[in-house]
């Protein structure tokens, strides 16, 4: 499941299509009383791994309410492209799985229902949800989602690589980082790097042109956020994306703290300790790790089972390193939204309410696919992982520490901004530009985009 911003083509299509939506297309706004509408709700999601869990929720919901839920699943890119067409044609699903990078455009184009009128009659206790996720879904005095799940970032490492390097796994829980010498994290990355002659990155004679296993695997893309690849590095150095969040008015990519972090990162790539773009772009994270092209990567909790269930290698999880500003992660989460073309919005609301309640989230927790947004069910999901011999505390513990959390940057024009950022970040990864020179120019460009109406 893609959480980091692989928005580009799909995002542009969504924005363009929404611009084309006319009031006539949205007339009626969910009041349609199609035959059988009262007993049926269509629900769309993109993650095939989550579909079985929500099918179980749908079965329980039908038993309780008599309402049948028809789940539509398609891959990330197809999901947003299909939604684009459906919103234009008036055939959008009744309830969609929504992402914070997309919902501002959807909300501003008047294609989603405000949930507040339903909440007035059927209240929800927002204090039960992890962190401040609930506040992310409010815009212009309206609410367009209720937290469904959450994710954080942690380190994924190859157990045998760490063992062969003579590193005690327990030491990975207390790694440090700084932009001057890299701290213990920098030393670890160098030591885990091995060339084709068996020489480690921190040993004399290391050949960076012939690396067998990189200490740190690069995930390409990520847009302006870089959720997996570098967000945690920059934030642990004291960087903040926006002047305020959500709905910031200015990005702060000209902050020297960001340039320091990305300069150090660039130096690690140049040194041969991090997968170069040329290799990373062709591989992708899972093949990179399973083929042992990299020993360690930062990755999101949505892929826990990818690593825990790998047949090719044995992987485990460790906390992110602590930087000068502490240990930091973006916390993000999805939410169900009701479209204005919903055939029966009351039935759709009942499904949304069920999805985000303990009744459904307890089912999701037992499946241990994602962390449910309700705190008690997050603990239950962690226990389900533990029962399988998988320690996911690196993801869970940081989510319970408010000082370590930063919320996914929410703005308008997200896809256009990320397209511009991707170009510059890739230039940094390739060593073609110096972050201290390139980032202020990028910041000026994207703030002009952000200022557009």
N, C-alpha and C positions, 0 to 999 in steps of 0.2 A: 504494500500500500504506500503510495507516494504522499508524503506529508510535506517534504521540502518542495519548494516551488518549481515544479516542472510544468509551470503554467503555460508557457509561451503560446504555442499555436492554439491550444484549446481556449486559453484565456482571451486571446484576441478575438476568437470566434464568438465567445460568449458576449464580450463587450459589444461587438459589432451587431450581433443579433438583438441584443437588448435595446440598442439604440433604435433598431428598426421596429420594435414593438409599438403598436399603436393602442390608444385607449379602446378602440373598437374590439381589438383582439382580446382585451382583458375585461370587456364588459360582462357584468354578471358576477365576476370576481368570486367564483367558488360557490355560487348559489345553484349551480346546475343540479337538477334533480333527475339525472339519467336513470333509466330503469335498473334497479338493483344497486344504485349508488349507496344507499343507506347501509347495505350489508357488505360493502367491498371497499378496500382502500389499496391503492397502488403505492409501493414504496421502493425507491431506487437507492442503490449503493454501488460502490466500485470495487470493493475488496472481496475477492472470492473466498478468502480465508474466513471472513466474518459471516458470510451468508448462512452457513449451517447453524450458527448460534442464533441468528435472528429468525431463522425458520422455526427454531424451537420456541422463541418468544412469540412468534406469530401464531403457532399452534395453541399456546396457552392463552393468548389474547382472544382467539376465536372461541375457545372453550368458555372463557369468562364473559365475553361480550356478544358473541354471535356474529362478529364482524370478521370477514375473511380478508387477509392481507396478502396481496400478490406482490412478491418481491422480484424486482428487476435488477439484474446485475450486469455490469459491463466494465471493461478496463478503464483506467483513469482517463486517458485521452478520449476514448469513445464516449465515456460517461458525460463529459462536459460538452462534447460536440452534439451528442444526441439531445441533451437538455436544451441546447441552443435551438435546434430545430423544433423541439416540442413546445418551447415557450412561444415561438413564433406562430405555431400552428394551433395553439390552444389545447395541445394534447399532452402537456407535461404531467409527470406523475403527481399524485396527490401530496405525497410527502417525499422530500429529497434529503439525502445526506449532504450536509453543507460544510464548506471549509471557510475559515475566517478570511482567507485571501480573496475569496469570490463573493462572499455575501454582501459586502458594501455596495458593489455594483448592482447586484440583484435587488437589494433593498431600495436603493435610490431610484431604480427603474420601475418600482411599484409592481413587482411580480411576485412578492411574497406577502403572506398574511401576517398582520400584527398579532402576536399571541397574547398580548395583555388583556384583551376582553375575555378570553377563555380563562386566563389565570385569575381574573377577578371573581369568577364563579367557581373555579376549581383550583385553589391555590397550591403552590409548590414551595417546599422549604428549600431555598437556595443555599442555606448554610450547610446542607449535607454534601455539597459537591466540593471537589478538590480545589484548593486555592481560590482564585477569583475568576475562574473560567466563566461563570454565569454572566459577569458584567461585560464580557467581550461581545455578546450578542445583542446589545442594546444600541440603537441608533435613532436619533431624532425623536426621542421619547417613546420609541416603540421597541418591542422585543421580537427577534426573528429566529430564535433558537434557544434550546435548553441543553446544557452539557450532556453529552452522550458517553464520551470517553476522554482520555487524555494520554499524552505521550511526552516523554523526556528523552534526553540523550545520555548515553554511557559509552564506555569503551568495550569493544568486543575483541577478545584476543584468542589466538591459537594456543591451546594449552600445551601442546608439545613444543612449540617454538619457545615459549617462556621457560619450560623445563630445560630444553637443550641449551638455552642461554645462561643457565645457572641462576635464574631469577626466582626468588621466593614469591609465589602468587600473593601472599599476604601483604607484600610491600606495595602492590598495585593499588591498595586501598588508600594510600597516603601520598600519592604522587603530587609533586609541585611543578609549577611552570612560571617562567618569567621571560620577557622578551630580550633579555641581555644574554643569558647563557643557557636558557631553556629549562633550567632546573632539573629535577630528577626525571621528569617526563622526557625532556630532550635527550638525556643520557640513555634512557630506556629505548627510545626510538632508534638511536644510533647503534646501540648494542644488539637490537633485534634484527638489524639489517645485515644480510649476509650476501657476499658476492659469489660468483660461480666457482671460486677457488676455496670457499669455506672461510674467507676472511671477513670478520665483522666490521661494521662501519666505524667503530671506535678503535680499530687495531691498525698498526702500520701495514701498508701495502694494500689497503682496501681499494678495489677498482669500481668506481661508481658507474662506469660504462658497461659493466657486466654484472648486474645485480640479479641474484637468484630470488631472494625474498626481501622485499622492502619492509622496513620497520613499521611504516605507517601507510595504509592504503588510501589513495585519493578517490573521493566521490566527486565526479564532475558535475557541473551545473549548480543549482541551488539559488540562483538569482541574487537578489539584493539581501536575502536573509542568510543564506549559507547555513541552514539549520544544522545539518550533520557535519559538513566539512570544516567550518571555521567559526560559527557563531559563538560557541562556548569559549573558544580561545580569545576572541576579541572582548567578549563581555567579562571574562575573568581578568582582563587588563583594565577594566573600568569603562568600556565603551557602551553607549546607549544608542539605539538606532534612531529614535525620534525625539522631538521636543516633548511629545506626550503620546500616550497610547491607551486606548485605541484612538483612531482618527487623528493622528498627528498631522501637523501642517508643514513640518520640515524634517527631512532626513539630516543626520549629523555625520555623514561619511567623511567629512573633512576633519574629524577629531583625530589628533595625533595618536591617541590610544589605539585606534583601529589600524592606522598605518604601521605602528610598532608591531602589532600582533601579526599582520599579514606580511610584513617584511621578514620577520623571523620564520614564518611558514614558508615563504619563498626561498629563504636560505636553506631550509631543510630539503626542499625539492631539488635545488641546485647541488646540494651535497650528495644527492643520491639516496637519501633516507626515505623519501616519499615517492610513491608511484608517479612517474611523469604523465602528463596529460595524454600523450600519444598512446600509452599502454592502458591507462585507466579508462579512457573513452571507449576503447574497443572491448574491454572486459566487463565492466560493471562490478558492483561490490561482491555479489555472491560468487561468481566465478573466480574473481580475484582472490578471495579468501579460501575457497574450496580447492583451488589449484595451488595454494600456498605461495601466491605471488606477493602476498602481504601478510604480516604477522598480527597486525592490530589495526582496527578502524574505530572511529566514533560512529555510532549508529543509533537509530531511534527504537523505542520500545515496541513499535508496531511490527518489528521484524524479529522479536525474541525467538519465536518458534522456528524461523528460518535457520537460525544458528543453533538452537538447542536440539533440533531434529536432524541436523546435517549428518549424512552418512559418510561424507568424504573426510571430514576433520572433526576434532573435538574442540568446541569453543566454550568460553566462559565470559563472564561480564565483570567489569570493574568500574569504580566511580571515575568521573572526569577529574583531571588534575586541578589542584587549587592554584589560582593565579594571584597576582598582587591584590585583586579585589575579591578574592575568595573563589569558591567553586560555583559556576554558573551554568544554567541550562535554559534554553527556551522550553516552555511548557505550552503545548498546543492541544486542542481538542476539537472534535467534530460535534455537530448538533443536527437534529432533524428540523427542517423548515417545511411549512405548508405553503404550497403554491396557490396563487389566487384563482387558478383554474380548477382547483380541487372540486370534484363532483359533489362531495358531501363534506364540507369543512368540519362539521361536528364529529363525524366518524374519524376524520383525519386527526383531529385534536385528541380524541380518545387514544389513538395509536401513539401519537407523540408523547402523551402523558404516560402511557404504559412503557414505552421505550426507555424513558428517562427515570423510571421509578425502580424501586428495589425489586419489584416483581419480575421485570425483564433483566435487570442488571445482575441479579443473583444467578440467572441462567448463563449470562455472558461470562461471569466470573468463573463458573465451573468449567467452561470451555477453555479458559486461559489463553485467549487469542489477543485481547487488548486489556488495558486497565479501564474498567468502568469508572464513570465520573464520580459516583457516590463513594465516599471515602471508605466506608466499611466493606464495600464490594471490591475495591482495589486491593484491600488486605486479603480478601477471600481469593482473588485471582493470584496473588503472590503465593498464598498457601497451596493453591492448586499446582503452581509451578514447582514449589518446594517438594510436594508429594511425588513429583516426577524426577526429583534430584536436580532441579535447576534453581540456582540462587539468583533472583532478580532484584535483590535489595539495592543494587547500584541505581536502578531506575526509580524504585519506590521511595527510598530514603530521601533523595534530593527533592522529591515532590512534596515532602512534608516540611521542608525548610523554606519559609517565605523569602528569606534573604538570598537564597540561591536561585530563585525563579525570576525569569523575565518572560513576558507574554508575547506571543507571536505578533510582530508589527502589523498593525491593521491600518490600511490607507485605501484611498481610491486609486485607480489606475495601476493596480498591482502588477498586472501582466506586462504592461508597457515599461514600467520602471524596472522590473526584473530582467526584461530583455536587454535593456541598456547595461544593467549591472553585470549580467552574464558575460558580455563581451569584454568588459574591463577585468573581471575576476579571472577569466581565462588568460588574458594577457599577463596578469600577475603570475599565474601558475606557470606560464611558459617562460617567465623571466624577461618578457619583452618590455615591461614598464616597471618603474619603481612605484610602490604603493603611495609614498609620500607625495609624488607628483600627480599620479593618475586619479587618486580618490577625491581630491578637492574638485577637479574638473567634472568627475562623475556626479558628485554631490550637487553641483550647480545645475547640471543637465536634468537630473531627476527631480530636483525641487521645482524646476520650471514645469515639468510634466505634472507634478503634484498640484501645482497652483492652477492648473486648467480646470474649468468648470465642466 
